[in-house]
């Protein structure tokens, strides 16, 4: 929950409408807002023979009826898994409501104005005042929301046997997130500069902030793999050299220059499976959780890599940056209209009279949180679109439909995702296509067998899938 509040603050200082210093690890088809990190592949089971292996098998094996992957993924969604997924969905709906409630308490109790007065008493420079206020604000929110953060990030995961993390390790990560937030927004004067724009440009501040969003989003995308992510986990080059060679061969077939492939020690924290691509240029990397390396067969891992390579070839990081920048522009414009009207009506009661008063921060958090929820269906739909494109690319570059279906089956089993959520939950919360949809598509999409051109992957000259 604290991350939801921090995300709204980040929206104010041009980073993006929703997000956090440490992007949460999302899973395929799992509820959650997309981030500039572009991808978390998703939710992984029993092993099976690949389709080409069956073709070469003895008659007794060849006659074995094909596996019903959809039936298996439905069977894996046990009552226990359904309860877990239901709680996660409920928390996704409750969390923004509680953030708004917390911010209203800060305003109507006068606590926000009181923290501003303390900040003014401790420093005469505006930068110091903003830093002191934001530090107090962050600590208050951290303590108030800690019980829900504990339940969502630690208690629930241990209750359902999905976490390996100790309480001390979890709390240390929470403190790191808090520290990054204060340093990034307070010590680095992003919040100060945002409020300076509010003071100097009372009518057009939203336009100036939105214009500055692009370089800041780019900077965070560049720095996240180099600065923020290593603070929470240990990243090392992929140690399986034969697998690395196969991945590099697949990358060459996909027309991708040799990229850094890392494994990360997520098994110290979770039993879930995941992979993602982040950064760009010198910081761009493909990351595999060590859990996925232990739990998936080699052809399944290669399919996952094909998905991640699709994000690179299809320029999804840059498209995501552009999308978030445009969304930031729209939300800041609307926030400007709402904040001005709210101050005119309640400012006297809150002891806050000017938009550029740092005590308006809870009001901005409320406004951006509500607006982010309003646009969430569009944001989630865009994320599902690019994730589906990456699935298409993976199938076209590998021609391994069975490995794709098995990978999705294992992801769903291990991460306990609802493979077939209700249309409402899908539209509001799912930033990846649900696993049922992904498995059906993985099994059915075979344009090469019909002599039809690929939609997205174009083989390099002299290379074939």
DORONU-202042 format. One record per residue (C-alpha): x, y, z. Coordinates in Angstrom, 1 decimal, padded with zeros to 4 digits. Layout:
% DORONU-202042
+--------+--------+--------+
:   east :  north :     up :
+--------+--------+--------+
:      X :      Y :      Z :
...
+--------+--------+--------+
END
This chain:
% DORONU-202042
+--------+--------+--------+
:   east :  north :     up :
+--------+--------+--------+
:  000.0 :  000.0 :  000.0 :
:  002.8 :  002.3 :  000.8 :
:  004.0 :  001.7 : -002.8 :
:  000.6 :  002.9 : -004.1 :
:  001.0 :  006.2 : -002.3 :
:  004.6 :  006.5 : -003.4 :
:  003.5 :  005.8 : -007.0 :
:  001.1 :  008.8 : -006.8 :
:  003.9 :  011.0 : -005.5 :
:  006.1 :  009.8 : -008.3 :
:  003.4 :  010.8 : -010.7 :
:  003.5 :  014.3 : -009.3 :
:  007.3 :  014.5 : -009.9 :
:  006.9 :  013.2 : -013.5 :
:  008.0 :  009.6 : -013.1 :
:  004.8 :  007.9 : -014.0 :
:  001.2 :  007.7 : -012.7 :
:  001.7 :  004.5 : -010.9 :
:  004.9 :  002.7 : -009.8 :
:  007.4 :  002.5 : -007.1 :
:  011.1 :  002.7 : -006.5 :
:  011.4 : -001.0 : -006.4 :
:  009.0 : -002.3 : -009.1 :
:  006.8 : -005.1 : -007.7 :
:  007.4 : -008.5 : -009.2 :
:  004.3 : -009.2 : -011.3 :
:  003.3 : -012.5 : -012.7 :
:  001.7 : -013.4 : -016.0 :
: -002.0 : -012.8 : -015.9 :
: -001.7 : -011.6 : -012.3 :
: -003.4 : -008.4 : -011.2 :
: -001.3 : -005.2 : -011.3 :
: -000.5 : -002.1 : -013.1 :
:  002.2 : -002.1 : -015.8 :
:  005.5 : -000.5 : -015.2 :
:  008.3 :  000.8 : -017.5 :
:  010.1 : -002.4 : -016.7 :
:  007.9 : -003.7 : -019.5 :
:  007.6 : -007.4 : -018.6 :
:  007.2 : -010.0 : -016.1 :
:  006.5 : -013.1 : -018.1 :
:  004.2 : -014.6 : -015.7 :
:  003.0 : -017.3 : -013.7 :
:  004.9 : -023.5 : -013.8 :
:  004.0 : -028.9 : -012.7 :
:  004.6 : -031.8 : -014.6 :
:  007.0 : -032.3 : -017.4 :
:  006.0 : -033.6 : -020.9 :
:  007.6 : -034.5 : -024.1 :
:  007.8 : -031.9 : -026.8 :
:  005.6 : -032.3 : -029.9 :
:  008.6 : -033.1 : -032.1 :
:  009.7 : -035.8 : -029.6 :
:  006.3 : -037.4 : -029.9 :
:  006.6 : -037.4 : -033.7 :
:  009.8 : -039.4 : -033.4 :
:  008.6 : -041.7 : -030.6 :
:  007.6 : -045.4 : -031.0 :
:  004.0 : -046.1 : -032.1 :
:  002.9 : -046.8 : -028.6 :
:  003.9 : -043.3 : -027.5 :
:  002.7 : -041.7 : -030.7 :
: -000.7 : -043.1 : -030.1 :
: -000.9 : -041.5 : -026.7 :
: -003.6 : -038.8 : -026.7 :
: -002.3 : -035.3 : -026.5 :
: -002.3 : -033.6 : -023.2 :
: -005.3 : -031.3 : -022.4 :
: -003.4 : -028.3 : -021.1 :
: -006.5 : -026.3 : -020.4 :
: -007.9 : -029.1 : -018.3 :
: -004.6 : -029.3 : -016.4 :
: -004.4 : -025.6 : -015.7 :
: -008.0 : -025.6 : -014.5 :
: -007.3 : -028.6 : -012.2 :
: -004.2 : -026.8 : -010.9 :
: -006.5 : -023.9 : -009.8 :
: -007.5 : -025.7 : -006.6 :
: -009.9 : -024.2 : -004.0 :
: -006.8 : -023.2 : -002.0 :
: -005.3 : -021.4 : -005.1 :
: -008.7 : -019.8 : -005.8 :
: -008.8 : -018.5 : -002.2 :
: -005.3 : -017.0 : -002.6 :
: -006.1 : -015.4 : -006.0 :
: -009.3 : -014.0 : -004.6 :
: -007.5 : -012.4 : -001.7 :
: -005.0 : -010.8 : -004.1 :
: -007.8 : -009.4 : -006.2 :
: -009.6 : -008.1 : -003.1 :
: -006.4 : -006.4 : -001.9 :
: -005.9 : -004.8 : -005.3 :
: -009.3 : -003.2 : -004.9 :
: -008.9 : -002.3 : -001.2 :
: -005.4 : -000.9 : -001.4 :
: -006.2 :  002.4 : -003.4 :
: -009.3 :  003.0 : -001.2 :
: -007.2 :  002.8 :  001.9 :
: -004.5 :  005.1 :  000.4 :
: -007.2 :  007.7 : -000.3 :
: -008.6 :  007.3 :  003.2 :
: -005.2 :  007.7 :  004.8 :
: -004.6 :  010.9 :  002.8 :
: -008.0 :  012.3 :  003.8 :
: -007.1 :  011.7 :  007.4 :
: -003.8 :  013.6 :  006.9 :
: -005.7 :  016.6 :  005.4 :
: -008.9 :  016.8 :  007.6 :
: -007.0 :  016.1 :  010.9 :
: -004.7 :  019.0 :  010.1 :
: -001.7 :  016.6 :  010.4 :
: -000.4 :  017.6 :  006.9 :
: -000.5 :  021.3 :  007.8 :
:  001.2 :  020.5 :  011.2 :
:  004.0 :  018.6 :  009.4 :
:  004.4 :  021.6 :  007.1 :
:  004.7 :  023.9 :  010.1 :
:  007.4 :  021.6 :  011.7 :
:  009.3 :  021.6 :  008.4 :
:  009.2 :  025.4 :  008.2 :
:  010.4 :  025.7 :  011.8 :
:  013.4 :  023.4 :  011.1 :
:  014.6 :  025.1 :  007.9 :
:  014.4 :  028.4 :  006.1 :
:  015.3 :  027.2 :  002.7 :
:  012.4 :  025.8 :  000.6 :
:  014.5 :  022.7 : -000.3 :
:  015.0 :  021.8 :  003.4 :
:  011.3 :  022.4 :  004.1 :
:  010.3 :  020.1 :  001.4 :
:  012.8 :  017.4 :  002.5 :
:  011.7 :  017.6 :  006.1 :
:  008.0 :  017.5 :  005.2 :
:  008.4 :  014.6 :  002.8 :
:  010.5 :  012.6 :  005.3 :
:  007.8 :  013.0 :  008.0 :
:  005.1 :  012.2 :  005.4 :
:  006.9 :  009.1 :  004.3 :
:  007.4 :  007.9 :  007.9 :
:  003.7 :  008.4 :  008.8 :
:  002.5 :  006.6 :  005.7 :
:  005.0 :  003.8 :  006.3 :
:  003.9 :  003.2 :  009.9 :
:  000.2 :  003.5 :  009.1 :
:  000.2 :  001.2 :  006.2 :
:  002.7 : -001.3 :  007.6 :
:  000.1 : -003.9 :  008.7 :
: -001.4 : -004.2 :  005.3 :
:  002.0 : -004.2 :  003.6 :
:  003.1 : -007.0 :  006.0 :
:  000.0 : -009.0 :  005.2 :
:  000.2 : -008.6 :  001.4 :
:  004.0 : -009.0 :  001.1 :
:  004.7 : -011.5 :  003.9 :
:  001.8 : -013.0 :  005.8 :
: -000.3 : -014.0 :  002.8 :
:  002.7 : -015.4 :  000.9 :
:  003.7 : -017.5 :  003.9 :
:  000.2 : -018.6 :  004.6 :
: -000.1 : -020.2 :  001.1 :
:  003.5 : -021.5 :  001.1 :
:  004.8 : -019.2 : -001.6 :
:  007.6 : -017.4 :  000.3 :
:  011.0 : -018.4 :  001.5 :
:  011.8 : -015.0 :  003.0 :
:  012.4 : -014.3 :  006.6 :
:  010.6 : -011.6 :  008.4 :
:  013.8 : -009.7 :  008.9 :
:  014.7 : -010.0 :  005.2 :
:  011.2 : -008.7 :  004.3 :
:  011.4 : -005.8 :  006.7 :
:  014.9 : -004.9 :  005.4 :
:  013.5 : -004.7 :  001.9 :
:  010.7 : -002.5 :  003.1 :
:  013.1 : -000.2 :  004.8 :
:  015.2 :  000.0 :  001.6 :
:  012.1 :  000.9 : -000.4 :
:  011.4 :  003.7 :  002.1 :
:  015.0 :  004.9 :  002.0 :
:  015.0 :  005.0 : -001.8 :
:  011.8 :  006.9 : -001.9 :
:  013.1 :  009.6 :  000.5 :
:  016.4 :  009.9 : -001.3 :
:  014.9 :  009.9 : -004.8 :
:  012.2 :  012.3 : -004.2 :
:  013.5 :  014.3 : -001.2 :
:  017.3 :  014.4 : -001.2 :
:  017.5 :  014.4 : -004.9 :
:  015.3 :  017.5 : -005.2 :
:  012.6 :  016.1 : -007.5 :
:  009.7 :  016.9 : -005.2 :
:  011.2 :  020.4 : -004.5 :
:  011.5 :  021.1 : -008.2 :
:  007.9 :  019.9 : -008.8 :
:  006.6 :  022.3 : -006.1 :
:  008.8 :  025.1 : -007.5 :
:  007.1 :  024.6 : -010.8 :
:  003.7 :  024.8 : -009.0 :
:  004.8 :  028.2 : -007.5 :
:  006.3 :  029.7 : -010.7 :
:  003.6 :  028.5 : -013.2 :
:  000.3 :  028.4 : -011.3 :
: -001.8 :  027.9 : -014.5 :
:  000.5 :  025.8 : -016.6 :
:  002.5 :  023.8 : -014.0 :
:  001.0 :  020.5 : -015.2 :
:  002.4 :  021.1 : -018.7 :
:  005.9 :  021.8 : -017.4 :
:  005.9 :  018.8 : -015.2 :
:  004.6 :  016.6 : -018.0 :
:  007.3 :  017.9 : -020.4 :
:  009.9 :  016.9 : -017.8 :
:  008.4 :  013.4 : -017.4 :
:  010.0 :  011.9 : -020.5 :
:  013.7 :  012.5 : -019.5 :
:  013.0 :  011.4 : -015.9 :
:  011.2 :  008.2 : -017.0 :
:  014.1 :  007.4 : -019.4 :
:  016.6 :  008.1 : -016.6 :
:  014.8 :  005.7 : -014.2 :
:  014.5 :  003.0 : -016.9 :
:  018.2 :  003.3 : -017.5 :
:  019.2 :  003.3 : -013.8 :
:  016.8 :  000.7 : -012.4 :
:  018.8 : -002.4 : -013.5 :
:  022.1 : -000.8 : -012.4 :
:  021.2 :  001.0 : -009.1 :
:  017.8 :  000.0 : -007.7 :
:  017.4 : -003.7 : -008.5 :
:  020.8 : -004.8 : -007.2 :
:  019.9 : -003.3 : -003.8 :
:  017.3 : -006.0 : -003.4 :
:  018.8 : -009.1 : -005.0 :
:  022.0 : -010.5 : -006.3 :
:  022.3 : -010.5 : -010.1 :
:  024.9 : -012.8 : -011.8 :
:  025.6 : -013.7 : -015.4 :
:  023.8 : -016.9 : -016.3 :
:  026.0 : -019.8 : -015.1 :
:  024.7 : -022.6 : -017.3 :
:  027.0 : -022.1 : -020.2 :
:  025.3 : -024.5 : -022.6 :
:  021.9 : -022.9 : -021.9 :
:  023.6 : -019.5 : -022.4 :
:  024.8 : -020.7 : -025.8 :
:  021.4 : -021.8 : -026.8 :
:  019.9 : -018.5 : -025.7 :
:  022.5 : -016.5 : -027.7 :
:  021.8 : -018.7 : -030.7 :
:  018.1 : -017.9 : -030.4 :
:  019.0 : -014.2 : -030.0 :
:  021.0 : -014.4 : -033.2 :
:  018.1 : -016.1 : -035.0 :
:  015.9 : -013.3 : -033.8 :
:  018.3 : -010.7 : -035.1 :
:  019.3 : -009.5 : -031.6 :
:  022.9 : -008.6 : -030.8 :
:  024.5 : -010.5 : -027.8 :
:  022.7 : -009.2 : -024.7 :
:  023.3 : -009.6 : -021.1 :
:  021.4 : -012.6 : -019.6 :
:  021.3 : -012.7 : -015.8 :
:  020.0 : -014.9 : -013.2 :
:  018.8 : -013.5 : -009.9 :
:  018.5 : -015.2 : -006.5 :
:  014.8 : -014.8 : -006.0 :
:  014.5 : -018.3 : -004.4 :
:  015.7 : -016.6 : -001.2 :
:  012.4 : -014.7 : -001.2 :
:  009.8 : -016.6 : -003.2 :
:  008.9 : -019.9 : -004.8 :
:  007.2 : -018.2 : -007.7 :
:  008.5 : -018.2 : -011.3 :
:  009.3 : -015.1 : -013.3 :
:  011.5 : -013.4 : -016.0 :
:  011.6 : -009.9 : -017.3 :
:  013.5 : -007.5 : -019.5 :
:  014.5 : -004.1 : -018.2 :
:  016.7 : -001.1 : -019.1 :
:  018.0 : -000.1 : -022.4 :
:  021.3 :  000.5 : -024.1 :
:  024.2 : -000.3 : -021.8 :
:  021.8 : -001.2 : -018.9 :
:  019.5 : -003.5 : -020.9 :
:  019.3 : -007.0 : -019.6 :
:  017.2 : -010.1 : -019.6 :
:  016.7 : -011.5 : -016.2 :
:  015.7 : -015.0 : -015.2 :
:  014.7 : -015.8 : -011.7 :
:  016.6 : -018.8 : -010.4 :
:  013.3 : -020.5 : -009.6 :
:  012.4 : -020.6 : -013.2 :
:  015.8 : -022.2 : -014.1 :
:  015.2 : -024.9 : -011.5 :
:  011.6 : -025.5 : -012.3 :
:  011.4 : -025.4 : -016.1 :
:  012.7 : -027.6 : -018.9 :
:  015.3 : -026.2 : -021.3 :
:  012.8 : -025.8 : -024.2 :
:  010.4 : -024.0 : -021.9 :
:  013.2 : -021.6 : -020.8 :
:  014.0 : -020.9 : -024.4 :
:  010.4 : -020.1 : -025.1 :
:  010.5 : -017.7 : -022.2 :
:  013.6 : -016.1 : -023.7 :
:  011.8 : -015.8 : -027.0 :
:  009.1 : -013.9 : -025.2 :
:  011.6 : -011.5 : -023.7 :
:  013.4 : -011.1 : -027.0 :
:  010.1 : -010.1 : -028.5 :
:  010.0 : -007.2 : -026.1 :
:  013.4 : -006.1 : -027.4 :
:  012.7 : -006.5 : -031.1 :
:  009.3 : -004.9 : -030.9 :
:  010.7 : -001.9 : -029.0 :
:  008.2 : -002.3 : -026.1 :
:  010.4 : -000.4 : -023.6 :
:  010.4 :  002.7 : -025.7 :
:  006.7 :  002.3 : -026.5 :
:  006.0 :  001.9 : -022.8 :
:  008.0 :  005.1 : -022.0 :
:  006.0 :  007.0 : -024.7 :
:  002.7 :  005.6 : -023.3 :
:  003.5 :  006.5 : -019.7 :
:  004.6 :  010.0 : -020.8 :
:  001.3 :  010.7 : -022.6 :
: -000.6 :  009.2 : -019.6 :
:  001.3 :  011.4 : -017.3 :
:  000.3 :  014.5 : -019.3 :
: -003.4 :  013.6 : -019.2 :
: -003.4 :  012.8 : -015.5 :
: -001.4 :  015.9 : -014.5 :
: -003.8 :  018.1 : -016.5 :
: -006.8 :  016.6 : -014.8 :
: -005.1 :  016.7 : -011.4 :
: -004.6 :  020.4 : -011.9 :
: -008.3 :  021.0 : -012.4 :
: -009.4 :  018.8 : -009.4 :
: -006.8 :  020.1 : -006.9 :
: -007.7 :  023.7 : -007.6 :
: -011.4 :  023.1 : -007.0 :
: -010.7 :  021.0 : -003.9 :
: -008.6 :  023.8 : -002.3 :
: -011.2 :  026.4 : -003.1 :
: -013.7 :  024.3 : -001.1 :
: -011.7 :  022.8 :  001.7 :
: -008.5 :  024.7 :  001.9 :
: -009.5 :  026.8 :  004.9 :
: -010.5 :  023.7 :  006.8 :
: -007.2 :  022.0 :  005.9 :
: -005.2 :  025.1 :  006.7 :
: -003.8 :  024.9 :  003.2 :
: -004.5 :  027.7 :  000.8 :
: -002.1 :  027.5 : -002.1 :
: -001.4 :  024.7 : -004.6 :
:  002.3 :  025.2 : -004.1 :
:  002.0 :  024.6 : -000.3 :
:  003.9 :  021.3 :  000.4 :
:  000.9 :  020.4 :  002.6 :
: -001.1 :  019.7 : -000.5 :
:  000.9 :  016.5 : -001.1 :
: -001.8 :  014.2 :  000.3 :
: -004.3 :  015.9 : -002.0 :
: -002.2 :  015.2 : -005.0 :
: -001.8 :  011.6 : -003.9 :
: -005.6 :  011.3 : -003.6 :
: -006.2 :  012.9 : -007.0 :
: -003.5 :  010.8 : -008.8 :
: -004.6 :  007.6 : -007.1 :
: -008.2 :  008.1 : -008.1 :
: -007.3 :  009.1 : -011.7 :
: -004.9 :  006.2 : -012.0 :
: -007.8 :  003.8 : -011.1 :
: -010.0 :  005.5 : -013.7 :
: -007.5 :  004.9 : -016.5 :
: -006.4 :  001.5 : -015.2 :
: -008.5 : -000.4 : -017.7 :
: -006.9 :  001.4 : -020.6 :
: -003.4 :  001.0 : -019.1 :
: -004.0 : -002.7 : -018.4 :
: -005.4 : -003.3 : -021.9 :
: -002.2 : -001.7 : -023.4 :
:  000.0 : -003.9 : -021.3 :
: -002.0 : -007.1 : -022.3 :
: -001.6 : -006.0 : -025.9 :
:  002.2 : -005.8 : -025.8 :
:  002.5 : -009.0 : -023.7 :
:  000.4 : -010.8 : -026.4 :
:  002.7 : -009.4 : -029.1 :
:  005.7 : -010.9 : -027.2 :
:  003.9 : -014.3 : -027.0 :
:  003.3 : -014.2 : -030.8 :
:  007.0 : -013.4 : -031.4 :
:  008.1 : -016.2 : -029.1 :
:  006.0 : -018.7 : -031.0 :
:  007.2 : -017.4 : -034.4 :
:  010.9 : -017.5 : -033.5 :
:  010.8 : -020.9 : -031.7 :
:  008.0 : -022.8 : -033.6 :
:  007.6 : -024.7 : -030.2 :
:  003.9 : -024.4 : -029.4 :
:  004.1 : -027.3 : -026.9 :
:  007.0 : -025.7 : -024.9 :
:  005.0 : -022.5 : -024.8 :
:  001.9 : -024.2 : -023.5 :
:  003.9 : -026.1 : -020.9 :
:  005.7 : -023.0 : -019.8 :
:  002.4 : -021.2 : -019.2 :
:  001.0 : -024.3 : -017.4 :
:  003.9 : -024.3 : -015.0 :
:  003.7 : -020.5 : -014.5 :
:  000.0 : -020.8 : -013.5 :
:  000.6 : -023.8 : -011.2 :
:  003.5 : -022.2 : -009.4 :
:  002.1 : -018.7 : -009.1 :
: -001.5 : -019.7 : -008.4 :
: -003.0 : -017.4 : -010.9 :
: -006.7 : -017.6 : -011.9 :
: -006.5 : -018.9 : -015.5 :
: -010.0 : -017.7 : -016.4 :
: -010.9 : -014.6 : -014.3 :
: -014.2 : -012.8 : -014.7 :
: -014.4 : -010.2 : -017.5 :
: -014.5 : -007.4 : -014.9 :
: -011.4 : -008.5 : -013.0 :
: -009.6 : -009.1 : -016.3 :
: -010.4 : -005.6 : -017.6 :
: -009.5 : -003.8 : -014.4 :
: -006.5 : -005.7 : -013.0 :
: -004.8 : -008.0 : -015.5 :
: -001.8 : -006.6 : -017.1 :
: -001.1 : -009.9 : -018.9 :
: -003.6 : -012.0 : -020.8 :
: -005.0 : -014.7 : -018.5 :
: -003.3 : -018.0 : -018.7 :
: -006.2 : -019.8 : -020.3 :
: -006.1 : -017.4 : -023.2 :
: -002.3 : -017.7 : -023.5 :
: -002.4 : -021.5 : -023.5 :
: -005.1 : -021.7 : -026.1 :
: -003.2 : -019.3 : -028.3 :
:  000.1 : -021.1 : -027.8 :
: -001.5 : -024.4 : -029.0 :
: -003.5 : -022.9 : -031.9 :
: -001.1 : -020.3 : -033.5 :
:  000.8 : -022.1 : -036.3 :
:  000.9 : -019.8 : -039.4 :
:  004.0 : -021.5 : -040.7 :
:  002.1 : -024.8 : -041.1 :
: -000.4 : -023.0 : -043.4 :
:  002.2 : -021.1 : -045.4 :
:  001.0 : -017.8 : -043.9 :
:  003.5 : -015.0 : -043.2 :
:  004.5 : -014.3 : -039.6 :
:  002.8 : -011.3 : -037.9 :
:  005.9 : -010.0 : -036.1 :
:  009.0 : -012.1 : -036.5 :
:  011.1 : -011.6 : -039.6 :
:  014.0 : -014.0 : -040.0 :
:  017.4 : -012.5 : -040.6 :
:  018.8 : -013.3 : -044.1 :
:  020.2 : -016.8 : -044.2 :
:  018.5 : -017.8 : -040.9 :
:  015.3 : -019.8 : -040.3 :
:  013.5 : -020.6 : -037.1 :
+--------+--------+--------+
END
